[in-house]
Amino acid sequence: MKGIDLIHRDTTEVIIGSAIEVHRELGPGLLESAYEVCLARELAGKGVPFARQVELPVVYKGEKRCRLSD
């Protein structure tokens, strides 16, 4: 990532590389959940700590929601 000062450049490169690897292997057009499972496997295999489907506080038009699925 030329020209961008990343604090965790090595980790960022591993994550992006893993996502590209998953997409190359599976191709386009699948549900997001399929890519999520495979990306988790890639990251775990490379020793990258991660969490899946964490709650994310979102405010939309002034209304606070705890989950995007609400």
ZAKOL-354229 format. One record per residue: residue in three letters; x, y, z of N, C-alpha, C in turn. Coordinates in Angstrom, 3 decimals. Example, Ala and Ser with C-alpha at 12.3 -4.5 7.8 and 13.67 -1.06 7.14 Angstrom:
<res ALA&n_c1 13.190&n_c2 -5.690&n_c3 7.800&ca_c1 12.300&ca_c2 -4.500&ca_c3 7.800&c_c1 13.200&c_c2 -3.300&c_c3 7.800>;
<res SER&n_c1 12.850&n_c2 -2.250&n_c3 7.080&ca_c1 13.670&ca_c2 -1.060&ca_c3 7.140&c_c1 12.900&c_c2 0.030&c_c3 7.870>;
REM end
This chain:
<res MET&n_c1 0.842&n_c2 -1.177&n_c3 0.000&ca_c1 0.000&ca_c2 0.000&ca_c3 0.000&c_c1 0.885&c_c2 1.238&c_c3 0.000>;
<res LYS&n_c1 1.313&n_c2 1.566&n_c3 -1.145&ca_c1 2.254&ca_c2 2.652&ca_c3 -1.338&c_c1 1.632&c_c2 4.002&c_c3 -0.967>;
<res GLY&n_c1 2.370&n_c2 4.790&n_c3 -0.226&ca_c1 1.938&ca_c2 6.132&ca_c3 0.108&c_c1 1.016&c_c2 6.221&c_c3 1.317>;
<res ILE&n_c1 0.661&n_c2 5.104&n_c3 1.905&ca_c1 -0.208&ca_c2 5.117&ca_c3 3.080&c_c1 0.616&c_c2 4.660&c_c3 4.281>;
<res ASP&n_c1 0.586&n_c2 5.466&n_c3 5.341&ca_c1 1.318&ca_c2 5.123&ca_c3 6.554&c_c1 0.442&c_c2 4.245&c_c3 7.430>;
<res LEU&n_c1 0.685&n_c2 2.946&n_c3 7.423&ca_c1 -0.095&ca_c2 2.003&ca_c3 8.221&c_c1 0.669&c_c2 1.627&c_c3 9.480>;
<res ILE&n_c1 -0.011&n_c2 1.665&n_c3 10.608&ca_c1 0.617&ca_c2 1.320&ca_c3 11.877&c_c1 0.963&c_c2 -0.163&c_c3 11.909>;
<res HIS&n_c1 0.056&n_c2 -0.988&n_c3 11.417&ca_c1 0.233&ca_c2 -2.430&ca_c3 11.434&c_c1 0.306&c_c2 -2.964&c_c3 10.008>;
<res ARG&n_c1 1.261&n_c2 -2.481&n_c3 9.270&ca_c1 1.383&ca_c2 -2.810&ca_c3 7.850&c_c1 1.448&c_c2 -4.318&c_c3 7.604>;
<res ASP&n_c1 2.237&n_c2 -5.039&n_c3 8.371&ca_c1 2.380&ca_c2 -6.485&ca_c3 8.159&c_c1 1.049&c_c2 -7.211&c_c3 8.355>;
<res THR&n_c1 0.342&n_c2 -6.868&n_c3 9.431&ca_c1 -0.945&ca_c2 -7.500&ca_c3 9.700&c_c1 -1.953&c_c2 -7.150&c_c3 8.613>;
<res THR&n_c1 -1.947&n_c2 -5.905&n_c3 8.195&ca_c1 -2.856&ca_c2 -5.467&ca_c3 7.136&c_c1 -2.606&c_c2 -6.248&c_c3 5.856>;
<res GLU&n_c1 -1.353&n_c2 -6.433&n_c3 5.506&ca_c1 -1.013&ca_c2 -7.178&ca_c3 4.292&c_c1 -1.460&c_c2 -8.640&c_c3 4.388>;
<res VAL&n_c1 -1.337&n_c2 -9.238&n_c3 5.566&ca_c1 -1.768&ca_c2 -10.625&ca_c3 5.756&c_c1 -3.289&c_c2 -10.722&c_c3 5.617>;
<res ILE&n_c1 -4.010&n_c2 -9.782&n_c3 6.202&ca_c1 -5.472&ca_c2 -9.810&ca_c3 6.135&c_c1 -5.959&c_c2 -9.624&c_c3 4.702>;
<res ILE&n_c1 -5.442&n_c2 -8.628&n_c3 4.024&ca_c1 -5.858&ca_c2 -8.378&ca_c3 2.642&c_c1 -5.451&c_c2 -9.543&c_c3 1.746>;
<res GLY&n_c1 -4.251&n_c2 -10.046&n_c3 1.936&ca_c1 -3.799&ca_c2 -11.198&ca_c3 1.154&c_c1 -4.674&c_c2 -12.417&c_c3 1.386>;
<res SER&n_c1 -5.110&n_c2 -12.614&n_c3 2.612&ca_c1 -5.989&ca_c2 -13.728&ca_c3 2.937&c_c1 -7.347&c_c2 -13.573&c_c3 2.256>;
<res ALA&n_c1 -7.878&n_c2 -12.372&n_c3 2.272&ca_c1 -9.163&ca_c2 -12.110&ca_c3 1.613&c_c1 -9.064&c_c2 -12.355&c_c3 0.109>;
<res ILE&n_c1 -7.970&n_c2 -11.938&n_c3 -0.490&ca_c1 -7.761&ca_c2 -12.168&ca_c3 -1.924&c_c1 -7.645&c_c2 -13.661&c_c3 -2.204>;
<res GLU&n_c1 -6.941&n_c2 -14.379&n_c3 -1.358&ca_c1 -6.790&ca_c2 -15.830&ca_c3 -1.516&c_c1 -8.147&c_c2 -16.534&c_c3 -1.477>;
<res VAL&n_c1 -8.984&n_c2 -16.146&n_c3 -0.532&ca_c1 -10.322&ca_c2 -16.736&ca_c3 -0.425&c_c1 -11.118&c_c2 -16.449&c_c3 -1.689>;
<res HIS&n_c1 -11.072&n_c2 -15.217&n_c3 -2.161&ca_c1 -11.834&ca_c2 -14.853&ca_c3 -3.360&c_c1 -11.325&c_c2 -15.588&c_c3 -4.593>;
<res ARG&n_c1 -10.029&n_c2 -15.737&n_c3 -4.692&ca_c1 -9.465&ca_c2 -16.489&ca_c3 -5.829&c_c1 -9.901&c_c2 -17.954&c_c3 -5.794>;
<res GLU&n_c1 -9.950&n_c2 -18.522&n_c3 -4.608&ca_c1 -10.315&ca_c2 -19.931&ca_c3 -4.455&c_c1 -11.805&c_c2 -20.164&c_c3 -4.710>;
<res LEU&n_c1 -12.655&n_c2 -19.288&n_c3 -4.149&ca_c1 -14.099&ca_c2 -19.481&ca_c3 -4.252&c_c1 -14.726&c_c2 -18.821&c_c3 -5.470>;
<res GLY&n_c1 -14.124&n_c2 -17.713&n_c3 -5.911&ca_c1 -14.721&ca_c2 -16.952&ca_c3 -7.005&c_c1 -15.853&c_c2 -16.072&c_c3 -6.503>;
<res PRO&n_c1 -16.461&n_c2 -15.329&n_c3 -7.414&ca_c1 -17.528&ca_c2 -14.403&ca_c3 -7.030&c_c1 -18.890&c_c2 -15.093&c_c3 -6.940>;
<res GLY&n_c1 -19.831&n_c2 -14.391&n_c3 -6.311&ca_c1 -21.220&ca_c2 -14.793&ca_c3 -6.373&c_c1 -21.774&c_c2 -15.604&c_c3 -5.224>;
<res LEU&n_c1 -20.970&n_c2 -15.920&n_c3 -4.223&ca_c1 -21.477&ca_c2 -16.689&ca_c3 -3.095&c_c1 -22.028&c_c2 -15.752&c_c3 -2.021>;
<res LEU&n_c1 -22.743&n_c2 -16.328&n_c3 -1.084&ca_c1 -23.213&ca_c2 -15.538&ca_c3 0.047&c_c1 -22.030&c_c2 -15.109&c_c3 0.913>;
<res GLU&n_c1 -22.194&n_c2 -13.982&n_c3 1.571&ca_c1 -21.137&ca_c2 -13.453&ca_c3 2.434&c_c1 -20.698&c_c2 -14.476&c_c3 3.474>;
<res SER&n_c1 -21.635&n_c2 -15.262&n_c3 3.981&ca_c1 -21.316&ca_c2 -16.240&ca_c3 5.023&c_c1 -20.292&c_c2 -17.270&c_c3 4.546>;
<res ALA&n_c1 -20.315&n_c2 -17.615&n_c3 3.280&ca_c1 -19.336&ca_c2 -18.575&ca_c3 2.743&c_c1 -17.933&c_c2 -17.976&c_c3 2.789>;
<res TYR&n_c1 -17.819&n_c2 -16.726&n_c3 2.383&ca_c1 -16.513&ca_c2 -16.057&ca_c3 2.421&c_c1 -16.041&c_c2 -15.875&c_c3 3.857>;
<res GLU&n_c1 -16.977&n_c2 -15.580&n_c3 4.765&ca_c1 -16.624&ca_c2 -15.373&ca_c3 6.169&c_c1 -15.990&c_c2 -16.621&c_c3 6.772>;
<res VAL&n_c1 -16.603&n_c2 -17.774&n_c3 6.548&ca_c1 -16.087&ca_c2 -19.034&ca_c3 7.090&c_c1 -14.684&c_c2 -19.305&c_c3 6.558>;
<res CYS&n_c1 -14.502&n_c2 -19.118&n_c3 5.271&ca_c1 -13.196&ca_c2 -19.401&ca_c3 4.660&c_c1 -12.132&c_c2 -18.394&c_c3 5.093>;
<res LEU&n_c1 -12.515&n_c2 -17.125&n_c3 5.210&ca_c1 -11.562&ca_c2 -16.122&ca_c3 5.672&c_c1 -11.146&c_c2 -16.409&c_c3 7.109>;
<res ALA&n_c1 -12.082&n_c2 -16.829&n_c3 7.941&ca_c1 -11.743&ca_c2 -17.188&ca_c3 9.321&c_c1 -10.726&c_c2 -18.318&c_c3 9.330>;
<res ARG&n_c1 -10.912&n_c2 -19.285&n_c3 8.465&ca_c1 -9.970&ca_c2 -20.407&ca_c3 8.384&c_c1 -8.585&c_c2 -19.934&c_c3 7.943>;
<res GLU&n_c1 -8.550&n_c2 -19.055&n_c3 6.953&ca_c1 -7.269&ca_c2 -18.498&ca_c3 6.476&c_c1 -6.559&c_c2 -17.749&c_c3 7.590>;
<res LEU&n_c1 -7.283&n_c2 -16.865&n_c3 8.275&ca_c1 -6.666&ca_c2 -16.048&ca_c3 9.320&c_c1 -6.184&c_c2 -16.916&c_c3 10.484>;
<res ALA&n_c1 -6.996&n_c2 -17.876&n_c3 10.881&ca_c1 -6.594&ca_c2 -18.772&ca_c3 11.968&c_c1 -5.341&c_c2 -19.546&c_c3 11.588>;
<res GLY&n_c1 -5.269&n_c2 -19.995&n_c3 10.356&ca_c1 -4.109&ca_c2 -20.739&ca_c3 9.880&c_c1 -2.833&c_c2 -19.917&c_c3 9.855>;
<res LYS&n_c1 -3.000&n_c2 -18.595&n_c3 9.776&ca_c1 -1.843&ca_c2 -17.697&ca_c3 9.750&c_c1 -1.582&c_c2 -17.066&c_c3 11.117>;
<res GLY&n_c1 -2.356&n_c2 -17.491&n_c3 12.128&ca_c1 -2.133&ca_c2 -16.989&ca_c3 13.482&c_c1 -2.594&c_c2 -15.568&c_c3 13.716>;
<res VAL&n_c1 -3.510&n_c2 -15.075&n_c3 12.899&ca_c1 -4.027&ca_c2 -13.720&ca_c3 13.073&c_c1 -5.241&c_c2 -13.773&c_c3 14.001>;
<res PRO&n_c1 -5.191&n_c2 -13.062&n_c3 15.129&ca_c1 -6.353&ca_c2 -13.059&ca_c3 16.022&c_c1 -7.509&c_c2 -12.283&c_c3 15.392>;
<res PHE&n_c1 -8.728&n_c2 -12.782&n_c3 15.574&ca_c1 -9.890&ca_c2 -12.116&ca_c3 15.000&c_c1 -11.135&c_c2 -12.534&c_c3 15.773>;
<res ALA&n_c1 -12.217&n_c2 -11.817&n_c3 15.552&ca_c1 -13.522&ca_c2 -12.169&ca_c3 16.120&c_c1 -14.542&c_c2 -12.063&c_c3 14.997>;
<res ARG&n_c1 -15.485&n_c2 -12.992&n_c3 14.992&ca_c1 -16.523&ca_c2 -12.998&ca_c3 13.958&c_c1 -17.827&c_c2 -12.433&c_c3 14.500>;
<res GLN&n_c1 -18.521&n_c2 -11.698&n_c3 13.663&ca_c1 -19.869&ca_c2 -11.210&ca_c3 13.948&c_c1 -19.984&c_c2 -10.497&c_c3 15.289>;
<res VAL&n_c1 -19.073&n_c2 -9.562&n_c3 15.529&ca_c1 -19.135&ca_c2 -8.790&ca_c3 16.771&c_c1 -20.226&c_c2 -7.725&c_c3 16.658>;
<res GLU&n_c1 -20.810&n_c2 -7.365&n_c3 17.794&ca_c1 -21.822&ca_c2 -6.316&ca_c3 17.792&c_c1 -21.149&c_c2 -4.985&c_c3 17.488>;
<res LEU&n_c1 -21.807&n_c2 -4.192&n_c3 16.677&ca_c1 -21.272&ca_c2 -2.907&ca_c3 16.255&c_c1 -22.330&c_c2 -1.841&c_c3 16.492>;
<res PRO&n_c1 -22.059&n_c2 -0.894&n_c3 17.396&ca_c1 -23.051&ca_c2 0.156&ca_c3 17.615&c_c1 -23.180&c_c2 1.031&c_c3 16.362>;
<res VAL&n_c1 -24.410&n_c2 1.230&n_c3 15.938&ca_c1 -24.674&ca_c2 2.010&ca_c3 14.730&c_c1 -25.771&c_c2 3.021&c_c3 15.032>;
<res VAL&n_c1 -25.580&n_c2 4.248&n_c3 14.585&ca_c1 -26.619&ca_c2 5.265&ca_c3 14.688&c_c1 -27.074&c_c2 5.569&c_c3 13.271>;
<res TYR&n_c1 -28.363&n_c2 5.370&n_c3 13.028&ca_c1 -28.927&ca_c2 5.631&ca_c3 11.707&c_c1 -30.104&c_c2 6.578&c_c3 11.861>;
<res LYS&n_c1 -29.989&n_c2 7.750&n_c3 11.263&ca_c1 -31.015&ca_c2 8.788&ca_c3 11.330&c_c1 -31.427&c_c2 9.059&c_c3 12.770>;
<res GLY&n_c1 -30.404&n_c2 9.150&n_c3 13.629&ca_c1 -30.627&ca_c2 9.493&ca_c3 15.023&c_c1 -31.041&c_c2 8.346&c_c3 15.919>;
<res GLU&n_c1 -31.268&n_c2 7.169&n_c3 15.362&ca_c1 -31.682&ca_c2 6.026&ca_c3 16.162&c_c1 -30.494&c_c2 5.099&c_c3 16.379>;
<res LYS&n_c1 -30.186&n_c2 4.838&n_c3 17.652&ca_c1 -29.071&ca_c2 3.962&ca_c3 17.972&c_c1 -29.523&c_c2 2.516&c_c3 17.952>;
<res ARG&n_c1 -28.767&n_c2 1.702&n_c3 17.277&ca_c1 -29.028&ca_c2 0.270&ca_c3 17.225&c_c1 -27.780&c_c2 -0.441&c_c3 17.708>;
<res CYS&n_c1 -27.946&n_c2 -1.525&n_c3 18.438&ca_c1 -26.806&ca_c2 -2.275&ca_c3 18.954&c_c1 -26.285&c_c2 -3.261&c_c3 17.933>;
<res ARG&n_c1 -27.142&n_c2 -3.711&n_c3 17.036&ca_c1 -26.739&ca_c2 -4.683&ca_c3 16.019&c_c1 -27.284&c_c2 -4.226&c_c3 14.677>;
<res LEU&n_c1 -26.595&n_c2 -4.577&n_c3 13.647&ca_c1 -27.074&ca_c2 -4.235&ca_c3 12.314&c_c1 -28.309&c_c2 -5.054&c_c3 11.938>;
<res SER&n_c1 -28.528&n_c2 -6.187&n_c3 12.603&ca_c1 -29.653&ca_c2 -7.036&ca_c3 12.262&c_c1 -30.963&c_c2 -6.591&c_c3 12.896>;
<res ASP&n_c1 -30.941&n_c2 -5.615&n_c3 13.816&ca_c1 -32.176&ca_c2 -5.143&ca_c3 14.469&c_c1 -33.065&c_c2 -4.388&c_c3 13.505>;
REM end
